[in-house]
Amino acid sequence: MDRAPTRWIRTADQLDDLVDDLAGCRALGLDTEADSLHHYTEKVCLIQLTAFGGASWLVDPLAVRELGVELSKRVGEWGPVLLAACT
């Protein structure tokens, strides 16, 4: 992976590209941001991914509802995943 600038993922097509990019990933860092302080139902508002080698993505799970489902199906196919204070 090269050190490309951080990319926003907001569509199903962009998600497909992200999954392809992560196919050769040796390790992956993952962090989430959630909105639950003043809301009855908690929701994940942002998923941040950084691959070993420096490529990074910001995934907007509110823009495309299937993003979280598709990522969760594929995360086991990647290398080790480091979770950082996911709340």
N, C-alpha and C positions, 0 to 999 in steps of 0.2 A: 504494500500500500504506500502511496506517496503522500506527502504532507499537503493535501489539497485544503482549500479554505472550508470552513464549516458550511454545511449545506442544510437547508430547510427541507423537510419531507412533509408535504401536505396533500399528496394525491396518491392514488393506488399505483400509478405508473412510477412515481418516484420511489414508492415502497419496494416495488419489484427491482428497481435499480439498486436500492440499498441492500436488499437481500443478496443480490448477485455480488455486490462489492464486499460483503461480509463473508462470502463463501470461503475465501482463503485466509481469513483472519486468524492469527495465532492466539490472540486474547482480546477481550473486549471489556471496556469499562461502561457501566450503565448507571444512570442516576435519573430520578424522577422528581417532578414537582407536582404537588397535589393542592387542591383548593378545598379545605374542609373547615376552616376556622369559623366562617359565618354562614355555612350552608348545612342543610339537613343531610344531604347525600354527598359524600366525598366523591371527587372525580380527579383523575390524573389529567393534568393540563399540559405537561411537557415531558418528553422522554429525551434524555441526552445520552448519546453514544460516542465513545472514542475508541478507535481500534488501535491495537498495538502498531506503532509506527507513526501515529499522529493524525490520521484522517478522523474527522468528527462530523456528527449529524445531530440536528435538533428535529425531533419527530413531534408533530402536532396531532395528538390523538383525538382532538375535538374537531379537526377539519375533515378527517375521514374516519368514520366509526370503525371500520375493519382493521385499522392500523394495529391496534393492540392485539387483536386476535391473530392476525397474520404474523406479527413479531413473536408472539408466544409460541406459535407452532414451530418456528424455525430456530429459536434461541438454542435449543439442544444440539443443533448441527454445528454450532460455532465452537471455537476454542473456549478456554476458561473465561467465565464472566465475573468481573469484580463489581459488586454492588456497593454504591457509595451513598450511605444515609438516605436510602429511598423512603420518602415519606409522602 
